[in-house]
């Protein structure tokens, strides 16, 4: 994997990268099956070490991840289009994080509850109740982060 081309736009501070993730509302997760890419937008949680995802227990995404757990996650924040009189001189401001990792389906009930709470806490302030039905009907996926890079444009 090549390093970021424009080094002056790279975010190297890991705390800054983690803050971008914590502020984000969605992520896009890319996976691959039989050399055919597939990307979905998902809600997520983050504990500073892992990304947590939840999903229906069946579907294409689940099938692909069971065959090939390698993923790439894209998160983009603070997006603003900066128009110019000449369209090709227009630009975007943003902060982004790219995560390469491995998906693992959690089966242990305590780990599933913990992961689901991280996802809920990402979107709600305060403690929200996790029901037995929530735990049993969902696939809970933990992404082990192998590499994480950040970039900004202003």
N, C-alpha and C positions, 0 to 999 in steps of 0.2 A: 504494500500500500504506500503510495507516494505521500510525502508530507504536504502540508498546505502550501499552495503556490505563492500566495501573497502574504509573506511572513508578517508584514506590518499590520495586517488585519486579524492576525491570530490572537485568540484569548488564551493565555497560558496560565493565568491564575485559577487554580482549581476551585477556590471558593466562589469566584465570579461565575464560573461555569455552573456550579451547583445552584447558585442563586437564580440563574436563567432557568434552569430546570424547575426549581421550586415555584417560580412565578408563572410558568407556562400552564395553559389550560388543556392543551391536547398534544399528542405526539403522533407522528406517522411512523409506522413500523413496516419495514420492508423485509421480505423473506423470499425464498426461491425454491421451486420444485421443478425437477426435470428441465433445468436451465430456463424456466419461465418465471420472471419476477412477478411478485404480488405485493401490493402495498395497501394498508388500511389505516385509517385514522382512529385513534383510541384515546380513552381516558386512562389515567395512570396515577400511580403513587410513587414516592421516592423517599427513601430513608437515609440518603447520603451515601449509600453503598450499592443498592440494587434499585432497579425500576420494577414496579409491580403492575401487572395488567390483569383485568378480569374480562371474561367473555362467556358467551353461551358455551356449553360443554361440547357442542357439536358444530361442525361447519368447515369450510375450506381452510380458514386460518389455522384451526386446530389440527386438521389433517396434515397440512404443510409443516407445521412446527414439530409434529411428532416424527415426521420423516427427516426433517432437516432443522435442527434447533438454532442454526446461525441466523442472526438478525442484524439489521442496521436500523437505528431509530434516529429520526430527525425531529428536532424541536426548534421552532423559530418564535422569537418574541420581539416586542417593540418595533413592529413593522410600520414603516411610513414611506409612501411613494412621494418622490420629489420630482415634480414635472419640470420640464425645460421647454423653451420655445421650439427647439429642435428635438424631436422625439428620441433620437438615439443618444442625446445628451442627458436624458432623464436618468434618475438613479433611484435606489431604494436604501433606506436606513433600516437596519435590523441587527439583532443579536441571534446567533444560532449555535446549537450544539449538535454534534454528530456522535452517536454512540454505537460502537460495535460490540456485540455480545452474544450470549448463548441463553436460549430459553429453557426453563425447567418448569415442569408442571408440579405444583405443590400438592402433596397428598396428605401430609400430616395436618390434622385438624387445627392444632395450635398455630402452626406456621400459616395456614390459610386464613385464620382469624386475624393474625397480626398483619398479614399482607393486605387484606381487605380493609382493615382500619387505616393503613397508610393511604390507600386510595381514597377512602372517605374523607380523611383529614385534609387531603390535598384540595378538596372542593368545599368542605364545610368547616366552619369554626366550631370548636367545642366537640364534645363526645357525642357521637351518633351510635345508635344501637345496631349491632349486627345480629341478624336472626339466624336460627338454625337452617331455615329455608334458603337464605342467601348463601350460606356456606355450602350447602349440599347441591344446589342447582348450578353453580358457576364453575367454570374452569378458572383457576387462579394460577397465573404465570409469573415467575420471578426471572428477571433478566440479569444475568451475571455480566457486569460491565467489564469488558476486556480492554477497551480503548475508548477514550472520550476526548473530543477536541472541540474547541470553540472558535467562533469567528464573528466579527462585527463589520458593519459597513456604515459609514456616516458621511 
